[in-house]
Amino acid sequence: MNTTVSISYVMISVMLLLVVACLFADSAEQWLPGNRRYVMAGVLMVYTGIRWYRLQAFKKRLNDEQHEAN
């Protein structure tokens, strides 16, 4: 697997962990008061979805380029 793809999967996992921390950590109320924790979790979730979609397109493009080279 390509190093860029591997690092992208790690970054997606880290952002999903941040979503869980925003929603369920007891200390989240201190650094994200009120509804901000839900807004931040939503924004991170949307951004994670966009990154995942772009990663899939990147993998497809890499695969197509490899097949053309062969």
mmCIF file of the N, C-alpha and C atoms, coordinates in Angstrom:
data_MODEL
# 
_entry.id   MODEL 
# 
loop_
_atom_site.group_PDB 
_atom_site.id 
_atom_site.type_symbol 
_atom_site.label_atom_id 
_atom_site.label_alt_id 
_atom_site.label_comp_id 
_atom_site.label_asym_id 
_atom_site.label_entity_id 
_atom_site.label_seq_id 
_atom_site.pdbx_PDB_ins_code 
_atom_site.Cartn_x 
_atom_site.Cartn_y 
_atom_site.Cartn_z 
_atom_site.occupancy 
_atom_site.B_iso_or_equiv 
_atom_site.pdbx_formal_charge 
_atom_site.auth_seq_id 
_atom_site.auth_comp_id 
_atom_site.auth_asym_id 
_atom_site.auth_atom_id 
_atom_site.pdbx_PDB_model_num 
ATOM 1   N N  . MET A 1 1  ? 0.848   -1.177 0.000   1.00 0.00 ? 1  MET A N  1 
ATOM 2   C CA . MET A 1 1  ? 0.000   0.000  0.000   1.00 0.00 ? 1  MET A CA 1 
ATOM 3   C C  . MET A 1 1  ? 0.895   1.242  0.000   1.00 0.00 ? 1  MET A C  1 
ATOM 4   N N  . ASN A 1 2  ? 0.455   2.238  -0.681  1.00 0.00 ? 2  ASN A N  1 
ATOM 5   C CA . ASN A 1 2  ? 1.171   3.499  -0.792  1.00 0.00 ? 2  ASN A CA 1 
ATOM 6   C C  . ASN A 1 2  ? 1.262   4.186  0.572   1.00 0.00 ? 2  ASN A C  1 
ATOM 7   N N  . THR A 1 3  ? 2.395   4.820  0.863   1.00 0.00 ? 3  THR A N  1 
ATOM 8   C CA . THR A 1 3  ? 2.588   5.498  2.147   1.00 0.00 ? 3  THR A CA 1 
ATOM 9   C C  . THR A 1 3  ? 1.588   6.632  2.324   1.00 0.00 ? 3  THR A C  1 
ATOM 10  N N  . THR A 1 4  ? 1.309   7.358  1.267   1.00 0.00 ? 4  THR A N  1 
ATOM 11  C CA . THR A 1 4  ? 0.342   8.460  1.339   1.00 0.00 ? 4  THR A CA 1 
ATOM 12  C C  . THR A 1 4  ? -1.035  7.943  1.717   1.00 0.00 ? 4  THR A C  1 
ATOM 13  N N  . VAL A 1 5  ? -1.416  6.826  1.155   1.00 0.00 ? 5  VAL A N  1 
ATOM 14  C CA . VAL A 1 5  ? -2.718  6.232  1.466   1.00 0.00 ? 5  VAL A CA 1 
ATOM 15  C C  . VAL A 1 5  ? -2.753  5.784  2.923   1.00 0.00 ? 5  VAL A C  1 
ATOM 16  N N  . SER A 1 6  ? -1.686  5.175  3.392   1.00 0.00 ? 6  SER A N  1 
ATOM 17  C CA . SER A 1 6  ? -1.629  4.712  4.783   1.00 0.00 ? 6  SER A CA 1 
ATOM 18  C C  . SER A 1 6  ? -1.737  5.881  5.758   1.00 0.00 ? 6  SER A C  1 
ATOM 19  N N  . ILE A 1 7  ? -1.006  6.935  5.490   1.00 0.00 ? 7  ILE A N  1 
ATOM 20  C CA . ILE A 1 7  ? -1.056  8.107  6.368   1.00 0.00 ? 7  ILE A CA 1 
ATOM 21  C C  . ILE A 1 7  ? -2.443  8.742  6.337   1.00 0.00 ? 7  ILE A C  1 
ATOM 22  N N  . SER A 1 8  ? -3.082  8.732  5.184   1.00 0.00 ? 8  SER A N  1 
ATOM 23  C CA . SER A 1 8  ? -4.433  9.286  5.086   1.00 0.00 ? 8  SER A CA 1 
ATOM 24  C C  . SER A 1 8  ? -5.419  8.481  5.924   1.00 0.00 ? 8  SER A C  1 
ATOM 25  N N  . TYR A 1 9  ? -5.274  7.158  5.928   1.00 0.00 ? 9  TYR A N  1 
ATOM 26  C CA . TYR A 1 9  ? -6.140  6.338  6.777   1.00 0.00 ? 9  TYR A CA 1 
ATOM 27  C C  . TYR A 1 9  ? -5.900  6.629  8.256   1.00 0.00 ? 9  TYR A C  1 
ATOM 28  N N  . VAL A 1 10 ? -4.653  6.844  8.636   1.00 0.00 ? 10 VAL A N  1 
ATOM 29  C CA . VAL A 1 10 ? -4.347  7.189  10.025  1.00 0.00 ? 10 VAL A CA 1 
ATOM 30  C C  . VAL A 1 10 ? -4.997  8.520  10.382  1.00 0.00 ? 10 VAL A C  1 
ATOM 31  N N  . MET A 1 11 ? -4.912  9.496  9.485   1.00 0.00 ? 11 MET A N  1 
ATOM 32  C CA . MET A 1 11 ? -5.507  10.806 9.749   1.00 0.00 ? 11 MET A CA 1 
ATOM 33  C C  . MET A 1 11 ? -7.024  10.713 9.873   1.00 0.00 ? 11 MET A C  1 
ATOM 34  N N  . ILE A 1 12 ? -7.647  9.921  9.053   1.00 0.00 ? 12 ILE A N  1 
ATOM 35  C CA . ILE A 1 12 ? -9.096  9.723  9.145   1.00 0.00 ? 12 ILE A CA 1 
ATOM 36  C C  . ILE A 1 12 ? -9.448  9.105  10.495  1.00 0.00 ? 12 ILE A C  1 
ATOM 37  N N  . SER A 1 13 ? -8.660  8.139  10.942  1.00 0.00 ? 13 SER A N  1 
ATOM 38  C CA . SER A 1 13 ? -8.908  7.508  12.245  1.00 0.00 ? 13 SER A CA 1 
ATOM 39  C C  . SER A 1 13 ? -8.753  8.506  13.390  1.00 0.00 ? 13 SER A C  1 
ATOM 40  N N  . VAL A 1 14 ? -7.729  9.346  13.295  1.00 0.00 ? 14 VAL A N  1 
ATOM 41  C CA . VAL A 1 14 ? -7.508  10.353 14.340  1.00 0.00 ? 14 VAL A CA 1 
ATOM 42  C C  . VAL A 1 14 ? -8.688  11.318 14.400  1.00 0.00 ? 14 VAL A C  1 
ATOM 43  N N  . MET A 1 15 ? -9.187  11.723 13.251  1.00 0.00 ? 15 MET A N  1 
ATOM 44  C CA . MET A 1 15 ? -10.324 12.652 13.252  1.00 0.00 ? 15 MET A CA 1 
ATOM 45  C C  . MET A 1 15 ? -11.582 11.991 13.808  1.00 0.00 ? 15 MET A C  1 
ATOM 46  N N  . LEU A 1 16 ? -11.770 10.712 13.526  1.00 0.00 ? 16 LEU A N  1 
ATOM 47  C CA . LEU A 1 16 ? -12.913 10.009 14.114  1.00 0.00 ? 16 LEU A CA 1 
ATOM 48  C C  . LEU A 1 16 ? -12.778 9.899  15.632  1.00 0.00 ? 16 LEU A C  1 
ATOM 49  N N  . LEU A 1 17 ? -11.553 9.713  16.116  1.00 0.00 ? 17 LEU A N  1 
ATOM 50  C CA . LEU A 1 17 ? -11.329 9.708  17.566  1.00 0.00 ? 17 LEU A CA 1 
ATOM 51  C C  . LEU A 1 17 ? -11.636 11.084 18.167  1.00 0.00 ? 17 LEU A C  1 
ATOM 52  N N  . LEU A 1 18 ? -11.319 12.150 17.450  1.00 0.00 ? 18 LEU A N  1 
ATOM 53  C CA . LEU A 1 18 ? -11.658 13.495 17.913  1.00 0.00 ? 18 LEU A CA 1 
ATOM 54  C C  . LEU A 1 18 ? -13.170 13.697 17.975  1.00 0.00 ? 18 LEU A C  1 
ATOM 55  N N  . VAL A 1 19 ? -13.885 13.129 17.020  1.00 0.00 ? 19 VAL A N  1 
ATOM 56  C CA . VAL A 1 19 ? -15.346 13.208 17.045  1.00 0.00 ? 19 VAL A CA 1 
ATOM 57  C C  . VAL A 1 19 ? -15.878 12.531 18.305  1.00 0.00 ? 19 VAL A C  1 
ATOM 58  N N  . VAL A 1 20 ? -15.358 11.351 18.587  1.00 0.00 ? 20 VAL A N  1 
ATOM 59  C CA . VAL A 1 20 ? -15.796 10.620 19.792  1.00 0.00 ? 20 VAL A CA 1 
ATOM 60  C C  . VAL A 1 20 ? -15.442 11.415 21.048  1.00 0.00 ? 20 VAL A C  1 
ATOM 61  N N  . ALA A 1 21 ? -14.259 12.021 21.063  1.00 0.00 ? 21 ALA A N  1 
ATOM 62  C CA . ALA A 1 21 ? -13.854 12.829 22.218  1.00 0.00 ? 21 ALA A CA 1 
ATOM 63  C C  . ALA A 1 21 ? -14.770 14.036 22.380  1.00 0.00 ? 21 ALA A C  1 
ATOM 64  N N  . CYS A 1 22 ? -15.122 14.675 21.287  1.00 0.00 ? 22 CYS A N  1 
ATOM 65  C CA . CYS A 1 22 ? -16.026 15.836 21.363  1.00 0.00 ? 22 CYS A CA 1 
ATOM 66  C C  . CYS A 1 22 ? -17.385 15.444 21.939  1.00 0.00 ? 22 CYS A C  1 
ATOM 67  N N  . LEU A 1 23 ? -17.862 14.286 21.571  1.00 0.00 ? 23 LEU A N  1 
ATOM 68  C CA . LEU A 1 23 ? -19.199 13.885 21.983  1.00 0.00 ? 23 LEU A CA 1 
ATOM 69  C C  . LEU A 1 23 ? -19.254 13.265 23.375  1.00 0.00 ? 23 LEU A C  1 
ATOM 70  N N  . PHE A 1 24 ? -18.237 12.515 23.769  1.00 0.00 ? 24 PHE A N  1 
ATOM 71  C CA . PHE A 1 24 ? -18.368 11.701 24.969  1.00 0.00 ? 24 PHE A CA 1 
ATOM 72  C C  . PHE A 1 24 ? -17.391 12.012 26.099  1.00 0.00 ? 24 PHE A C  1 
ATOM 73  N N  . ALA A 1 25 ? -16.372 12.813 25.853  1.00 0.00 ? 25 ALA A N  1 
ATOM 74  C CA . ALA A 1 25 ? -15.410 13.114 26.914  1.00 0.00 ? 25 ALA A CA 1 
ATOM 75  C C  . ALA A 1 25 ? -16.027 14.080 27.925  1.00 0.00 ? 25 ALA A C  1 
ATOM 76  N N  . ASP A 1 26 ? -15.801 13.808 29.195  1.00 0.00 ? 26 ASP A N  1 
ATOM 77  C CA . ASP A 1 26 ? -16.332 14.683 30.240  1.00 0.00 ? 26 ASP A CA 1 
ATOM 78  C C  . ASP A 1 26 ? -15.698 16.069 30.202  1.00 0.00 ? 26 ASP A C  1 
ATOM 79  N N  . SER A 1 27 ? -14.454 16.148 29.823  1.00 0.00 ? 27 SER A N  1 
ATOM 80  C CA . SER A 1 27 ? -13.761 17.435 29.789  1.00 0.00 ? 27 SER A CA 1 
ATOM 81  C C  . SER A 1 27 ? -14.103 18.258 28.549  1.00 0.00 ? 27 SER A C  1 
ATOM 82  N N  . ALA A 1 28 ? -14.861 17.695 27.617  1.00 0.00 ? 28 ALA A N  1 
ATOM 83  C CA . ALA A 1 28 ? -15.194 18.420 26.386  1.00 0.00 ? 28 ALA A CA 1 
ATOM 84  C C  . ALA A 1 28 ? -16.015 19.665 26.686  1.00 0.00 ? 28 ALA A C  1 
ATOM 85  N N  . GLU A 1 29 ? -16.764 19.644 27.764  1.00 0.00 ? 29 GLU A N  1 
ATOM 86  C CA . GLU A 1 29 ? -17.583 20.807 28.128  1.00 0.00 ? 29 GLU A CA 1 
ATOM 87  C C  . GLU A 1 29 ? -16.715 22.007 28.471  1.00 0.00 ? 29 GLU A C  1 
ATOM 88  N N  . GLN A 1 30 ? -15.501 21.786 28.939  1.00 0.00 ? 30 GLN A N  1 
ATOM 89  C CA . GLN A 1 30 ? -14.603 22.890 29.287  1.00 0.00 ? 30 GLN A CA 1 
ATOM 90  C C  . GLN A 1 30 ? -14.062 23.580 28.049  1.00 0.00 ? 30 GLN A C  1 
ATOM 91  N N  . TRP A 1 31 ? -13.663 22.828 27.041  1.00 0.00 ? 31 TRP A N  1 
ATOM 92  C CA . TRP A 1 31 ? -13.056 23.431 25.865  1.00 0.00 ? 31 TRP A CA 1 
ATOM 93  C C  . TRP A 1 31 ? -14.028 23.642 24.722  1.00 0.00 ? 31 TRP A C  1 
ATOM 94  N N  . LEU A 1 32 ? -15.235 23.057 24.803  1.00 0.00 ? 32 LEU A N  1 
ATOM 95  C CA . LEU A 1 32 ? -16.298 23.302 23.819  1.00 0.00 ? 32 LEU A CA 1 
ATOM 96  C C  . LEU A 1 32 ? -17.629 23.430 24.563  1.00 0.00 ? 32 LEU A C  1 
ATOM 97  N N  . PRO A 1 33 ? -17.911 24.613 25.120  1.00 0.00 ? 33 PRO A N  1 
ATOM 98  C CA . PRO A 1 33 ? -19.123 24.766 25.918  1.00 0.00 ? 33 PRO A CA 1 
ATOM 99  C C  . PRO A 1 33 ? -20.399 24.755 25.065  1.00 0.00 ? 33 PRO A C  1 
ATOM 100 N N  . GLY A 1 34 ? -21.484 24.348 25.681  1.00 0.00 ? 34 GLY A N  1 
ATOM 101 C CA . GLY A 1 34 ? -22.796 24.384 25.032  1.00 0.00 ? 34 GLY A CA 1 
ATOM 102 C C  . GLY A 1 34 ? -22.886 23.460 23.831  1.00 0.00 ? 34 GLY A C  1 
ATOM 103 N N  . ASN A 1 35 ? -23.514 23.987 22.787  1.00 0.00 ? 35 ASN A N  1 
ATOM 104 C CA . ASN A 1 35 ? -23.708 23.197 21.569  1.00 0.00 ? 35 ASN A CA 1 
ATOM 105 C C  . ASN A 1 35 ? -22.470 23.148 20.680  1.00 0.00 ? 35 ASN A C  1 
ATOM 106 N N  . ARG A 1 36 ? -21.440 23.859 21.052  1.00 0.00 ? 36 ARG A N  1 
ATOM 107 C CA . ARG A 1 36 ? -20.238 23.889 20.210  1.00 0.00 ? 36 ARG A CA 1 
ATOM 108 C C  . ARG A 1 36 ? -19.610 22.509 20.064  1.00 0.00 ? 36 ARG A C  1 
ATOM 109 N N  . ARG A 1 37 ? -19.745 21.676 21.069  1.00 0.00 ? 37 ARG A N  1 
ATOM 110 C CA . ARG A 1 37 ? -19.172 20.338 20.968  1.00 0.00 ? 37 ARG A CA 1 
ATOM 111 C C  . ARG A 1 37 ? -19.872 19.518 19.888  1.00 0.00 ? 37 ARG A C  1 
ATOM 112 N N  . TYR A 1 38 ? -21.185 19.701 19.741  1.00 0.00 ? 38 TYR A N  1 
ATOM 113 C CA . TYR A 1 38 ? -21.919 18.979 18.709  1.00 0.00 ? 38 TYR A CA 1 
ATOM 114 C C  . TYR A 1 38 ? -21.626 19.552 17.316  1.00 0.00 ? 38 TYR A C  1 
ATOM 115 N N  . VAL A 1 39 ? -21.481 20.871 17.257  1.00 0.00 ? 39 VAL A N  1 
ATOM 116 C CA . VAL A 1 39 ? -21.125 21.503 15.984  1.00 0.00 ? 39 VAL A CA 1 
ATOM 117 C C  . VAL A 1 39 ? -19.731 21.053 15.549  1.00 0.00 ? 39 VAL A C  1 
ATOM 118 N N  . MET A 1 40 ? -18.788 21.052 16.476  1.00 0.00 ? 40 MET A N  1 
ATOM 119 C CA . MET A 1 40 ? -17.425 20.621 16.152  1.00 0.00 ? 40 MET A CA 1 
ATOM 120 C C  . MET A 1 40 ? -17.413 19.155 15.723  1.00 0.00 ? 40 MET A C  1 
ATOM 121 N N  . ALA A 1 41 ? -18.151 18.314 16.415  1.00 0.00 ? 41 ALA A N  1 
ATOM 122 C CA . ALA A 1 41 ? -18.216 16.897 16.039  1.00 0.00 ? 41 ALA A CA 1 
ATOM 123 C C  . ALA A 1 41 ? -18.822 16.743 14.641  1.00 0.00 ? 41 ALA A C  1 
ATOM 124 N N  . GLY A 1 42 ? -19.848 17.518 14.339  1.00 0.00 ? 42 GLY A N  1 
ATOM 125 C CA . GLY A 1 42 ? -20.467 17.460 13.015  1.00 0.00 ? 42 GLY A CA 1 
ATOM 126 C C  . GLY A 1 42 ? -19.522 17.915 11.917  1.00 0.00 ? 42 GLY A C  1 
ATOM 127 N N  . VAL A 1 43 ? -18.815 19.012 12.168  1.00 0.00 ? 43 VAL A N  1 
ATOM 128 C CA . VAL A 1 43 ? -17.865 19.523 11.176  1.00 0.00 ? 43 VAL A CA 1 
ATOM 129 C C  . VAL A 1 43 ? -16.752 18.509 10.940  1.00 0.00 ? 43 VAL A C  1 
ATOM 130 N N  . LEU A 1 44 ? -16.220 17.937 12.021  1.00 0.00 ? 44 LEU A N  1 
ATOM 131 C CA . LEU A 1 44 ? -15.161 16.936 11.869  1.00 0.00 ? 44 LEU A CA 1 
ATOM 132 C C  . LEU A 1 44 ? -15.663 15.705 11.126  1.00 0.00 ? 44 LEU A C  1 
ATOM 133 N N  . MET A 1 45 ? -16.908 15.322 11.379  1.00 0.00 ? 45 MET A N  1 
ATOM 134 C CA . MET A 1 45 ? -17.471 14.153 10.711  1.00 0.00 ? 45 MET A CA 1 
ATOM 135 C C  . MET A 1 45 ? -17.629 14.409 9.211   1.00 0.00 ? 45 MET A C  1 
ATOM 136 N N  . VAL A 1 46 ? -18.119 15.587 8.860   1.00 0.00 ? 46 VAL A N  1 
ATOM 137 C CA . VAL A 1 46 ? -18.267 15.932 7.442   1.00 0.00 ? 46 VAL A CA 1 
ATOM 138 C C  . VAL A 1 46 ? -16.900 15.976 6.765   1.00 0.00 ? 46 VAL A C  1 
ATOM 139 N N  . TYR A 1 47 ? -15.922 16.605 7.425   1.00 0.00 ? 47 TYR A N  1 
ATOM 140 C CA . TYR A 1 47 ? -14.582 16.700 6.849   1.00 0.00 ? 47 TYR A CA 1 
ATOM 141 C C  . TYR A 1 47 ? -13.955 15.314 6.701   1.00 0.00 ? 47 TYR A C  1 
ATOM 142 N N  . THR A 1 48 ? -14.196 14.442 7.665   1.00 0.00 ? 48 THR A N  1 
ATOM 143 C CA . THR A 1 48 ? -13.690 13.077 7.579   1.00 0.00 ? 48 THR A CA 1 
ATOM 144 C C  . THR A 1 48 ? -14.310 12.350 6.388   1.00 0.00 ? 48 THR A C  1 
ATOM 145 N N  . GLY A 1 49 ? -15.608 12.557 6.179   1.00 0.00 ? 49 GLY A N  1 
ATOM 146 C CA . GLY A 1 49 ? -16.270 11.955 5.022   1.00 0.00 ? 49 GLY A CA 1 
ATOM 147 C C  . GLY A 1 49 ? -15.698 12.454 3.711   1.00 0.00 ? 49 GLY A C  1 
ATOM 148 N N  . ILE A 1 50 ? -15.408 13.747 3.639   1.00 0.00 ? 50 ILE A N  1 
ATOM 149 C CA . ILE A 1 50 ? -14.813 14.317 2.433   1.00 0.00 ? 50 ILE A CA 1 
ATOM 150 C C  . ILE A 1 50 ? -13.423 13.738 2.200   1.00 0.00 ? 50 ILE A C  1 
ATOM 151 N N  . ARG A 1 51 ? -12.636 13.638 3.271   1.00 0.00 ? 51 ARG A N  1 
ATOM 152 C CA . ARG A 1 51 ? -11.277 13.056 3.137   1.00 0.00 ? 51 ARG A CA 1 
ATOM 153 C C  . ARG A 1 51 ? -11.348 11.603 2.683   1.00 0.00 ? 51 ARG A C  1 
ATOM 154 N N  . TRP A 1 52 ? -12.288 10.848 3.221   1.00 0.00 ? 52 TRP A N  1 
ATOM 155 C CA . TRP A 1 52 ? -12.427 9.444  2.836   1.00 0.00 ? 52 TRP A CA 1 
ATOM 156 C C  . TRP A 1 52 ? -12.803 9.336  1.364   1.00 0.00 ? 52 TRP A C  1 
ATOM 157 N N  . TYR A 1 53 ? -13.746 10.166 0.912   1.00 0.00 ? 53 TYR A N  1 
ATOM 158 C CA . TYR A 1 53 ? -14.164 10.150 -0.483  1.00 0.00 ? 53 TYR A CA 1 
ATOM 159 C C  . TYR A 1 53 ? -12.994 10.505 -1.405  1.00 0.00 ? 53 TYR A C  1 
ATOM 160 N N  . ARG A 1 54 ? -12.242 11.537 -1.057  1.00 0.00 ? 54 ARG A N  1 
ATOM 161 C CA . ARG A 1 54 ? -11.099 11.943 -1.866  1.00 0.00 ? 54 ARG A CA 1 
ATOM 162 C C  . ARG A 1 54 ? -10.010 10.870 -1.870  1.00 0.00 ? 54 ARG A C  1 
ATOM 163 N N  . LEU A 1 55 ? -9.850  10.177 -0.754  1.00 0.00 ? 55 LEU A N  1 
ATOM 164 C CA . LEU A 1 55 ? -8.868  9.099  -0.687  1.00 0.00 ? 55 LEU A CA 1 
ATOM 165 C C  . LEU A 1 55 ? -9.256  7.952  -1.615  1.00 0.00 ? 55 LEU A C  1 
ATOM 166 N N  . GLN A 1 56 ? -10.543 7.640  -1.657  1.00 0.00 ? 56 GLN A N  1 
ATOM 167 C CA . GLN A 1 56 ? -10.995 6.575  -2.554  1.00 0.00 ? 56 GLN A CA 1 
ATOM 168 C C  . GLN A 1 56 ? -10.752 6.965  -4.009  1.00 0.00 ? 56 GLN A C  1 
ATOM 169 N N  . ALA A 1 57 ? -11.005 8.224  -4.366  1.00 0.00 ? 57 ALA A N  1 
ATOM 170 C CA . ALA A 1 57 ? -10.756 8.694  -5.725  1.00 0.00 ? 57 ALA A CA 1 
ATOM 171 C C  . ALA A 1 57 ? -9.259  8.652  -6.042  1.00 0.00 ? 57 ALA A C  1 
ATOM 172 N N  . PHE A 1 58 ? -8.424  9.017  -5.061  1.00 0.00 ? 58 PHE A N  1 
ATOM 173 C CA . PHE A 1 58 ? -6.967  8.982  -5.245  1.00 0.00 ? 58 PHE A CA 1 
ATOM 174 C C  . PHE A 1 58 ? -6.490  7.554  -5.470  1.00 0.00 ? 58 PHE A C  1 
ATOM 175 N N  . LYS A 1 59 ? -7.012  6.613  -4.682  1.00 0.00 ? 59 LYS A N  1 
ATOM 176 C CA . LYS A 1 59 ? -6.635  5.209  -4.843  1.00 0.00 ? 59 LYS A CA 1 
ATOM 177 C C  . LYS A 1 59 ? -7.045  4.683  -6.213  1.00 0.00 ? 59 LYS A C  1 
ATOM 178 N N  . LYS A 1 60 ? -8.230  5.084  -6.669  1.00 0.00 ? 60 LYS A N  1 
ATOM 179 C CA . LYS A 1 60 ? -8.693  4.653  -7.985  1.00 0.00 ? 60 LYS A CA 1 
ATOM 180 C C  . LYS A 1 60 ? -7.787  5.210  -9.076  1.00 0.00 ? 60 LYS A C  1 
ATOM 181 N N  . ARG A 1 61 ? -7.402  6.480  -8.947  1.00 0.00 ? 61 ARG A N  1 
ATOM 182 C CA . ARG A 1 61 ? -6.518  7.084  -9.938  1.00 0.00 ? 61 ARG A CA 1 
ATOM 183 C C  . ARG A 1 61 ? -5.148  6.395  -9.946  1.00 0.00 ? 61 ARG A C  1 
ATOM 184 N N  . LEU A 1 62 ? -4.622  6.083  -8.756  1.00 0.00 ? 62 LEU A N  1 
ATOM 185 C CA . LEU A 1 62 ? -3.349  5.358  -8.681  1.00 0.00 ? 62 LEU A CA 1 
ATOM 186 C C  . LEU A 1 62 ? -3.451  3.988  -9.338  1.00 0.00 ? 62 LEU A C  1 
ATOM 187 N N  . ASN A 1 63 ? -4.532  3.308  -9.082  1.00 0.00 ? 63 ASN A N  1 
ATOM 188 C CA . ASN A 1 63 ? -4.739  1.986  -9.658  1.00 0.00 ? 63 ASN A CA 1 
ATOM 189 C C  . ASN A 1 63 ? -4.832  2.067  -11.179 1.00 0.00 ? 63 ASN A C  1 
ATOM 190 N N  . ASP A 1 64 ? -5.549  3.072  -11.682 1.00 0.00 ? 64 ASP A N  1 
ATOM 191 C CA . ASP A 1 64 ? -5.672  3.250  -13.132 1.00 0.00 ? 64 ASP A CA 1 
ATOM 192 C C  . ASP A 1 64 ? -4.316  3.552  -13.762 1.00 0.00 ? 64 ASP A C  1 
ATOM 193 N N  . GLU A 1 65 ? -3.511  4.382  -13.101 1.00 0.00 ? 65 GLU A N  1 
ATOM 194 C CA . GLU A 1 65 ? -2.186  4.714  -13.621 1.00 0.00 ? 65 GLU A CA 1 
ATOM 195 C C  . GLU A 1 65 ? -1.269  3.492  -13.643 1.00 0.00 ? 65 GLU A C  1 
ATOM 196 N N  . GLN A 1 66 ? -1.387  2.645  -12.634 1.00 0.00 ? 66 GLN A N  1 
ATOM 197 C CA . GLN A 1 66 ? -0.567  1.437  -12.597 1.00 0.00 ? 66 GLN A CA 1 
ATOM 198 C C  . GLN A 1 66 ? -0.948  0.483  -13.715 1.00 0.00 ? 66 GLN A C  1 
ATOM 199 N N  . HIS A 1 67 ? -2.262  0.371  -13.988 1.00 0.00 ? 67 HIS A N  1 
ATOM 200 C CA . HIS A 1 67 ? -2.697  -0.510 -15.070 1.00 0.00 ? 67 HIS A CA 1 
ATOM 201 C C  . HIS A 1 67 ? -2.276  0.015  -16.435 1.00 0.00 ? 67 HIS A C  1 
ATOM 202 N N  . GLU A 1 68 ? -2.273  1.338  -16.598 1.00 0.00 ? 68 GLU A N  1 
ATOM 203 C CA . GLU A 1 68 ? -1.825  1.908  -17.871 1.00 0.00 ? 68 GLU A CA 1 
ATOM 204 C C  . GLU A 1 68 ? -0.336  1.707  -18.068 1.00 0.00 ? 68 GLU A C  1 
ATOM 205 N N  . ALA A 1 69 ? 0.437   1.739  -16.988 1.00 0.00 ? 69 ALA A N  1 
ATOM 206 C CA . ALA A 1 69 ? 1.883   1.567  -17.095 1.00 0.00 ? 69 ALA A CA 1 
ATOM 207 C C  . ALA A 1 69 ? 2.251   0.140  -17.471 1.00 0.00 ? 69 ALA A C  1 
ATOM 208 N N  . ASN A 1 70 ? 1.413   -0.798 -17.079 1.00 0.00 ? 70 ASN A N  1 
ATOM 209 C CA . ASN A 1 70 ? 1.693   -2.203 -17.388 1.00 0.00 ? 70 ASN A CA 1 
ATOM 210 C C  . ASN A 1 70 ? 1.175   -2.466 -18.763 1.00 0.00 ? 70 ASN A C  1 
# 
